[in-house]
Amino acid sequence: MALSYNKLWKLLIDKKISKAELRRMTGISPNTMTKLNRDEEVTLSVLSKICESLKTDIGDIVEYISGETAEEPK
């Protein structure tokens, strides 16, 4: 399974919110932020905190990329 949080990063740019500010707003750990930066899986509770803080829907911050179109990390 491949996830992409590019929508989240674009949303942060649009709202003029830094990643550090997002971390403060949501209370997520630095390790979780690293996982998001690497497009790794995080818990639904983390995604829920982000959605609540940004007043948005989960589809606005995460995208599922099917295995055949996803690039494997090298």
C-alpha positions, 0 to 999 in steps of 0.5 A: 500500500502506498500513501501520499501526503502531498495534499496535506503539504499543499494545504499547509502552503495554502493556509500558510502553516508550517510543519512545525506549527502543524505539530504544535496545533495537533500535538503529534510527535516528531517521529510521526511528522517524520513518517508523514514526510516519508509518506509512511503509514500513521494511525487514524487518530493522527490523521483525525487530529490533523483534520480537526486542526485544519477543519478539513476532510481526510481525503483533503490530506491523504491519497492512496496510490495503487501499487502499480502506479506507486514508486517504490523507495530506493 
